[in-house]
Each structure stands twice: as C-alpha cells, then as structure tokens.
Amino acid sequence: MRILKILSVVSIAGILLLSFFSWYSADDLCNLNELARYSVLKMAWLQYMNWDGRSLSLAGFLQLSVLKYFSAEAATFLWAASFVGVAFLILKIVSIENPLFISRENMLVATAIIASVLWLGEWKLIPDIIYWPTGGSYSFMNLVGLLWLYVFLSGIKAKSFTLGNNLLILLLSLICGINSHNYIIGLIVIVLIESGYHLYVNKNKSASGYIFCAFIGLFGGALIVFLAPGNQVRLSHVTYHGLTSQFLYFYFIVLAKYMYWLYTLLILCIIIAWLSGNNFFSPQRNYFSALKEFFRSLKLHSLLTHLHDHKYLVAAFATISVFTATYFFAVPRTAIFFATFLVIYFFQRAWKGEWRMNTGKFISGSVALLIIFITVITVQLYKANSVKQQLAERENLYNSHPGMDVVVNPVDKNKIPFAFLFVDISADSSDWVNRCVALHHGIKTVRTSTVGLK
C-alpha cells in the first residue's frame, strides 16, 4: 500500500507539473489584446452582451483575471488543480450516498486513481479543459458545480432546514447557476428529482422548502445565462436549427460524439470496479426482466424512487439537451459535465459497500494503472518542453523585430503533445490567429515559412 501512496502523490504532481509547460493558443492572445484595453469587469460585460451568457460566472471572471494578471503556466496550474479537486469531490459526493464508501486514510489513493481515470479517460477533452489558459476554465466550472452539489446534498443529509440554511443555499445556488448552459440543466434536473422524491416519497416538507430554495437559485442563475444578449449574437455566426422536429436526431448525434470521445473513460471505470471486486454488470441478473418489472410498477411513488436512484445518469443525459438546437457547439470540452455525472453514477451504483483497496488484485492493478499514467505524463512533458522551447525562440524573434514583418518556421504537428491545445499561426498573415499574435507582440505581420510545409 505504501508504493500505491507514493505513486498517487507522483500522479497528482504530474497533472499539476504538466501545466508549467503550457503556452498561449487560439483565443488566448486575442483575449489578452482586449484585456489590455478593458478592465476584467468591462470585458466580462462586453462578452455577456456580445458573445456568451457564461461570462458573468465565477469561472468567467476568474478566466479573464488569470489571463490579464497571470502567466499561461499559472492559469493552467489553476485549472489542473481544479481538475484534481473534481476527482476529490466526486469521492465526497459518492460518500454522501454511501457513508461506508471510502475511509479517510485511503482518500489520497482514491483521489489519485479517480484523477488518473478522468485524465486518461478524457484524453480527447484534456487539451480543452486543463492545459489551455482560456478553455481550461471548464475545469473550474466543474469544480464550482460539484462543490455546490456537495453542499446541497450535505444539507439534505444533515436535515438542518433552518431559515438561515435555506437562504444560504438560495444564494449559493444563484451563484452556481451562472455556469455553463449544459451543466446548469444537469444540476436543475438533480434538484427536481430530489424535490419530487422528498415531497411524494419521504413526505418531508422541511426538505422540500430547502430544495425549493436551491431550485429558485439555480433557475435564477440559469435565466441570467440563457437570456444573455450575447447568446443571440453568437448563434448568428453558426448554423442554428432551433427546436425542430429533428431534435431527437440531433440529440443522438451529440450522444454518439460524447460516447466516442469518452469510450476510454467507460472502459477504465469498469476496470476499476473489477479490480475492487465489484460487478457493475452482474451476469446473474436478468436485465430484461428487471426492465419489464420497472414498467409494470410505473406508479408515481415507484417512478420517483427509480429516478432518485439513477439521478446522476438522468442528469448526464440532460446535459445534452441544450445541443438539440445546434449540435455545432458540442465540441469535446462540453462533454466534461456529461462525463462527470456519468462517473458519479458509476461509483454510486457499482459500490454498495466499502471500496476495498487492500486486496492484492486491487493494489497490483492500481500500481499498473498509475505507472502507465505517469509514463504518459512523462512523455507529454518531454514533448511539451520541445515545443515550448521553439515558441520561446519565436517570442524572442518577435520582440527583436517591433513593427516589422516576421516569418517563422512552423511547429511540426507530430511533436505536439496530445494534452495541449495548439492552434499555430499559418502561412497567411491575414489569418485571425496571425493577426492576434502580431498585435500582441507589436509587430506588423507574422506568418510561417512555406518551406517544408506539408
């Protein structure tokens, strides 16, 4: 078990260490150019009015603040720390559902394993949600949402439904409700399920008042996000379908995308369950008979109980609903919330008792998993260092040629680590990325050399 703890520390450190090799890419320099003209508050308001309703969220303000005042490495370190925090909160939330789930002495190992599973399982998302100074704020959005969910569920469990607690959850819900569009939908669905369960199954009016305050807060925050004038401006730049008869078709397109991006995550979760001696899919159980029994007993009481048991799965699928109007926005980073609810659901349902971490099979399997993870991180560090050195040489060239036309060698795409988002400048000096780079560094134009381009 000692070797497992050492590998756990190294794994978490690897996630954080990789952020020190990050760089600005895509929208980063464009945002920096705007932040040179405006304050963070003014910039957030302009984005809210002209681009995105999430700009007034905690993550939105933090994203702009770290871009304006911190380095790229410091920004991504914050997102990496948020990512690790998400793994920890997943364990805490599952522990509310199952108090015997994990012991305190195993929390470090469990956090490292979940973080590793999330990192490897979301490898197609990682460039967007951690090591990108702008887009990495999605990890902080996720952290905020899970922190709220932990507080919300802890309040229900403690049964302390005083006026002060109700007002507190109302305020926290309002703050949390100003979040990513698809994440808010998932959180609201969980609150509605809890409301129906405690009102009609538990018949707990005190809990219903507390949950109602949470719903009002989330709904209020959601209105701020969804009614933002900037949403319509942004939609005018893409193909927007609206709510049409094809909404189910678009829904399954996005679901197929998510399952493709997250197939590794599902495989790793099943492996962890197997190593722990848990069988999520029991061969002895007749799932067809269970499904028939479910529909036979489809009364309100039974339905609400089933929904409560599977609320995280329902929340995961609810996050996709936003994209039925325009699946163009269903890019990899938007799958982070779907994946988070899915992992919570998996651990909630797979572990009926304590997570046994002292068996030989689990220790050996976990050691192998973490060694593979550390190896992957090490390779990413090596490749990122090479690219970062080339980008540093570029920056020195920019700084030594103010007001001039600059030509640089392109970055070999094969040398770019998969964990990092990288939108390189092109051979066309009028390209939007080229123009942002030129403006930021005070040069006239910049482009890549066409020599050696494939």
C-alpha positions in Angstrom: 0.0 0.0 0.0 3.0 2.3 0.6 4.1 2.1 -3.1 0.5 3.0 -4.0 0.6 6.1 -1.9 3.9 7.2 -3.4 2.6 6.6 -7.0 -0.6 8.5 -6.0 1.4 11.6 -5.0 3.5 11.4 -8.2 0.4 11.1 -10.3 -1.3 14.1 -8.9 2.0 16.0 -9.1 2.3 15.0 -12.8 -1.1 16.5 -13.6 0.0 19.8 -11.9 3.5 19.8 -13.3 2.4 19.5 -16.9 0.7 22.9 -16.6 4.2 24.6 -16.2 4.9 23.6 -19.8 1.8 25.2 -21.3 1.5 28.2 -23.7 -0.9 30.6 -25.2 -3.0 29.3 -28.0 -6.1 30.0 -30.1 -8.2 32.7 -28.4 -5.7 33.4 -25.6 -3.8 36.3 -27.3 -7.0 37.7 -28.8 -8.4 37.9 -25.3 -5.2 39.4 -23.9 -5.3 42.1 -26.6 -8.8 43.0 -25.4 -7.8 42.9 -21.8 -5.1 45.4 -22.5 -7.9 47.9 -23.4 -10.5 47.0 -20.8 -10.8 46.0 -17.2 -11.9 42.5 -16.3 -15.3 43.7 -15.3 -15.8 45.7 -18.5 -14.6 42.8 -20.6 -16.9 40.3 -18.9 -19.9 42.7 -19.5 -18.9 43.1 -23.2 -18.7 39.4 -23.6 -22.0 38.9 -21.9 -23.7 41.4 -24.2 -21.9 40.3 -27.4 -20.9 36.6 -27.1 -21.7 34.3 -24.1 -24.0 34.3 -21.1 -21.4 32.4 -19.0 -19.2 35.5 -19.0 -20.7 36.7 -15.7 -20.0 33.4 -13.9 -17.2 32.9 -11.3 -15.3 30.9 -13.9 -15.7 33.7 -16.4 -14.3 36.4 -14.1 -11.5 34.1 -13.0 -10.6 33.2 -16.6 -10.3 36.8 -17.5 -8.4 37.7 -14.3 -5.7 35.0 -14.7 -5.3 35.9 -18.4 -4.8 39.6 -17.5 -2.6 39.2 -14.5 -1.0 35.7 -14.5 1.2 33.8 -16.9 -0.1 30.9 -19.1 1.5 28.5 -16.8 -0.1 29.9 -13.7 -3.5 29.9 -15.4 -3.3 26.3 -16.4 -1.9 25.3 -13.0 -5.2 26.7 -11.5 -7.2 24.6 -14.0 -5.1 21.5 -13.2 -5.7 22.0 -9.5 -9.4 22.3 -10.2 -9.3 19.1 -12.2 -7.8 17.2 -9.2 -10.4 18.9 -6.9 -13.1 17.5 -9.1 -11.8 14.0 -8.5 -11.8 14.6 -4.8 -15.3 16.0 -4.8 -16.6 13.0 -6.8 -15.5 10.8 -3.9 -17.1 13.1 -1.3 -20.4 13.2 -3.2 -20.5 9.4 -3.6 -19.7 9.1 0.2 -22.8 11.1 1.0 -24.9 8.4 -0.9 -22.8 5.6 0.7 -21.1 6.6 4.1 -19.0 3.5 4.0 -17.7 4.1 0.6 -14.1 5.3 1.4 -12.1 5.7 4.6 -10.1 8.8 5.3 -6.7 7.0 5.1 -7.5 5.9 1.6 -8.7 9.3 0.3 -5.3 10.2 -1.2 -5.0 7.0 -3.2 -8.7 7.1 -4.3 -8.3 10.8 -5.4 -5.2 9.9 -7.5 -6.9 6.9 -9.1 -10.1 8.9 -10.0 -8.0 11.8 -11.3 -5.9 9.4 -13.4 -9.0 7.6 -14.7 -10.6 11.0 -15.6 -7.4 12.3 -17.2 -6.8 9.2 -19.3 -10.5 8.6 -19.9 -11.0 12.2 -21.1 -7.8 12.4 -23.1 -9.7 13.8 -26.1 -11.0 16.6 -23.8 -7.8 17.3 -21.8 -6.4 19.9 -24.3 -9.6 22.0 -23.9 -10.3 21.6 -20.2 -6.9 21.9 -18.5 -3.8 23.0 -20.4 -5.4 25.8 -22.3 -5.4 29.2 -20.4 -8.8 30.2 -21.8 -10.8 27.0 -22.2 -9.3 25.3 -19.1 -11.8 27.3 -17.0 -14.2 24.5 -17.8 -12.5 22.5 -15.0 -13.2 25.4 -12.6 -16.8 25.5 -13.7 -17.0 21.8 -13.0 -15.4 22.3 -9.6 -17.9 25.0 -8.7 -20.8 22.9 -9.7 -19.6 19.8 -7.7 -18.8 21.9 -4.7 -22.4 23.3 -4.8 -23.8 19.8 -5.2 -21.8 18.5 -2.2 -23.1 21.4 -0.1 -26.6 20.8 -1.3 -26.6 17.1 -0.6 -24.9 17.5 2.7 -27.7 19.9 3.7 -30.3 17.3 2.9 -28.4 14.6 4.8 -28.0 16.8 7.9 -31.7 17.7 7.9 -30.9 21.2 9.1 -33.5 23.1 7.2 -33.4 26.4 9.1 -34.3 29.7 7.5 -30.6 30.7 7.5 -29.6 27.5 5.7 -32.4 27.9 3.2 -31.3 31.4 2.4 -27.7 30.3 2.2 -28.4 27.5 -0.3 -30.5 30.1 -2.3 -27.6 32.4 -2.5 -25.1 29.6 -3.4 -27.5 28.2 -6.0 -27.8 31.6 -7.6 -24.0 31.9 -7.8 -23.6 28.4 -9.1 -26.5 28.7 -11.5 -24.4 31.2 -13.6 -22.5 28.5 -15.2 -22.2 26.6 -18.5 -25.5 26.2 -20.2 -25.5 22.4 -20.3 -24.1 22.0 -16.8 -27.0 24.1 -15.3 -29.5 21.8 -16.9 -28.0 18.7 -15.3 -27.9 20.4 -11.8 -31.5 21.6 -12.1 -32.6 18.1 -13.1 -31.0 16.7 -9.9 -32.8 19.3 -7.8 -36.1 18.5 -9.4 -35.7 14.8 -8.8 -34.7 15.4 -5.2 -37.8 17.7 -4.8 -40.2 15.0 -6.1 -38.6 12.3 -4.1 -38.7 14.1 -0.8 -42.2 15.6 -1.4 -44.0 12.5 -2.5 -41.8 9.6 -1.2 -40.3 10.9 2.0 -43.1 13.4 2.5 -40.6 15.8 4.1 -42.0 19.3 3.8 -39.0 20.9 5.5 -36.6 19.3 3.0 -38.9 20.4 0.2 -38.6 24.1 1.3 -34.8 23.8 1.3 -34.8 22.1 -2.1 -37.2 24.7 -3.5 -34.8 27.5 -2.5 -32.0 25.6 -4.3 -34.2 25.4 -7.4 -35.1 29.1 -7.4 -31.4 30.0 -7.1 -30.3 27.7 -9.9 -33.2 28.8 -12.1 -32.4 32.5 -11.4 -28.8 31.9 -12.4 -29.9 30.0 -15.5 -32.1 32.9 -16.6 -29.1 35.2 -16.4 -27.1 32.8 -18.6 -29.8 31.8 -21.1 -31.2 35.3 -21.6 -27.9 37.0 -22.3 -28.0 39.2 -25.4 -24.6 37.7 -26.4 -26.1 34.3 -26.9 -28.1 35.5 -29.9 -25.1 37.3 -31.3 -23.1 34.1 -31.1 -25.9 32.0 -32.6 -26.0 34.3 -35.6 -22.5 33.2 -36.5 -23.3 29.5 -36.7 -26.0 27.1 -38.2 -28.9 27.4 -35.7 -31.7 24.9 -36.0 -33.9 25.9 -33.1 -36.3 23.4 -31.5 -37.4 21.5 -34.6 -38.9 18.0 -35.2 -35.4 16.7 -35.6 -34.3 17.5 -32.1 -34.1 13.7 -31.3 -31.8 13.2 -34.3 -29.5 16.0 -33.2 -29.6 14.7 -29.6 -28.3 11.3 -30.6 -25.7 12.8 -32.9 -24.3 14.6 -29.8 -24.7 11.5 -27.7 -22.7 9.5 -30.2 -20.0 12.1 -30.2 -19.8 12.0 -26.4 -19.6 8.2 -26.3 -16.8 8.3 -28.9 -14.8 10.9 -27.0 -15.3 9.1 -23.7 -15.1 5.4 -24.5 -11.7 5.1 -22.7 -13.3 6.6 -19.6 -16.0 3.9 -19.6 -13.5 1.1 -20.0 -11.3 2.4 -17.2 -14.3 2.8 -14.8 -15.2 -0.9 -15.5 -11.6 -2.0 -14.9 -11.5 -0.1 -11.5 -14.8 -1.8 -10.5 -13.4 -5.2 -11.5 -10.1 -4.6 -9.6 -12.2 -3.7 -6.5 -14.3 -6.9 -6.7 -17.4 -5.1 -7.8 -19.6 -6.2 -10.7 -21.5 -3.3 -12.2 -22.9 -5.6 -14.8 -23.9 -8.7 -13.0 -24.2 -11.8 -15.2 -26.6 -13.4 -12.8 -29.1 -10.6 -13.2 -31.8 -10.7 -15.9 -31.9 -7.0 -17.0 -34.7 -7.6 -19.5 -36.9 -8.9 -16.6 -35.9 -6.0 -14.4 -36.9 -3.6 -17.2 -40.3 -5.2 -17.6 -40.8 -5.1 -13.8 -39.9 -1.4 -13.8 -42.6 -0.6 -16.4 -45.2 -2.8 -14.7 -44.8 -0.8 -11.4 -44.7 2.5 -13.1 -46.6 4.5 -10.5 -45.6 7.9 -9.2 -44.0 6.6 -6.0 -42.0 3.9 -7.8 -41.1 6.3 -10.7 -39.7 8.9 -8.3 -37.7 6.3 -6.4 -36.2 5.0 -9.6 -35.4 8.5 -10.8 -33.7 9.2 -7.4 -31.6 6.1 -7.6 -30.5 7.0 -11.1 -30.5 10.8 -10.8 -26.8 11.2 -11.9 -27.4 9.2 -15.1 -30.5 11.3 -15.9 -28.5 14.4 -15.2 -25.8 13.2 -17.6 -28.2 12.7 -20.4 -29.9 16.1 -19.6 -26.7 18.0 -20.3 -27.1 17.0 -24.0 -30.5 18.6 -24.4 -29.0 22.1 -24.9 -27.4 20.9 -28.1 -30.6 19.7 -29.8 -30.9 23.3 -31.2 -27.4 23.4 -32.5 -25.0 20.5 -32.3 -22.3 22.8 -33.7 -21.5 23.8 -30.1 -21.0 20.2 -28.9 -17.2 20.3 -29.0 -15.1 17.9 -26.9 -14.8 20.2 -23.8 -18.6 20.3 -23.5 -18.6 16.6 -22.7 -16.8 17.2 -19.3 -20.1 17.6 -17.4 -21.7 14.6 -19.1 -18.6 12.6 -18.1 -18.6 13.9 -14.5 -22.2 12.9 -13.9 -21.5 9.5 -15.6 -18.6 8.8 -13.3 -20.5 9.8 -10.2 -23.3 7.5 -11.2 -21.0 4.6 -11.9 -19.4 4.8 -8.5 -22.7 5.4 -6.8 -24.3 2.3 -8.3 -21.3 -0.1 -8.5 -20.2 0.2 -4.9 -22.9 -1.0 -2.5 -20.4 -1.3 0.3 -16.9 -0.2 1.2 -14.4 0.4 -1.6 -11.9 -2.4 -0.8 -8.5 -1.1 -1.5 -6.3 -3.6 0.4 -6.7 -6.7 -1.8 -3.8 -7.9 -3.8 -5.7 -7.6 -7.1 -6.6 -4.0 -6.5 -3.1 -3.0 -5.4 -1.4 -4.7 -8.3 -3.9 -3.3 -10.8 -3.8 0.2 -9.4 0.0 0.2 -9.4 0.0 -0.8 -13.0 -2.6 1.9 -13.9 -0.7 4.7 -12.1 2.6 3.6 -13.7 1.0 3.8 -17.1 -0.5 7.2 -16.3 2.9 8.5 -15.0 4.6 7.2 -18.2 2.0 9.0 -20.4 2.5 12.3 -18.4 6.3 12.0 -18.7 6.1 11.6 -22.5 3.8 14.6 -22.6 6.3 16.6 -20.5 9.1 15.7 -22.9 7.2 16.7 -26.0 5.8 19.9 -24.5 9.2 21.0 -23.4 10.5 20.8 -27.0 7.5 22.8 -28.4 7.8 25.4 -25.6 11.5 26.0 -26.4 10.6 26.6 -30.1 7.8 29.0 -29.1 10.2 30.8 -26.7 12.6 31.3 -29.7 9.7 32.7 -31.7 8.8 35.2 -29.0 12.4 36.4 -28.8 12.3 37.0 -32.6 9.0 38.9 -32.2 10.4 41.1 -29.5 13.6 41.9 -31.5 11.6 43.0 -34.6 9.0 45.5 -33.5 6.9 47.0 -36.2 8.3 44.6 -38.8 7.1 41.6 -40.9 8.2 38.4 -39.3 8.5 34.9 -40.8 9.0 31.9 -38.6 9.3 28.1 -39.1 6.1 26.1 -38.5 5.8 23.8 -35.5 5.9 20.1 -36.5 2.5 18.7 -35.7 4.0 15.3 -34.8 5.9 17.0 -32.0 2.8 18.5 -30.3 1.7 16.6 -27.2 -2.0 15.5 -27.3 -2.6 17.0 -23.9 -2.1 20.6 -25.3 -4.3 22.6 -27.5 -2.3 24.1 -30.2 -3.5 26.4 -33.0 -0.4 27.5 -34.8 -0.1 30.6 -37.0 -0.4 29.9 -40.7 1.3 31.0 -43.9 -1.5 33.5 -44.4 -0.6 36.7 -42.4 -4.2 37.9 -42.6 -5.5 34.8 -40.6 -7.2 35.8 -37.3 -4.6 33.9 -35.2 -1.7 35.6 -37.1 -3.3 39.0 -36.5 -3.8 38.4 -32.8 -0.2 37.3 -32.4 1.1 40.3 -34.4 -0.9 42.7 -32.4 0.1 41.2 -29.0 3.8 41.4 -29.8 3.8 44.7 -31.5 4.9 43.5 -35.0 3.4 44.4 -38.3 2.6 40.9 -39.6 3.6 37.3 -38.9 3.4 34.1 -40.9 5.0 30.7 -41.1 7.5 29.9 -43.8 6.1 27.8 -46.7 9.4 25.9 -47.0 8.9 22.4 -45.6 5.1 22.8 -45.1 3.2 19.6 -45.9 
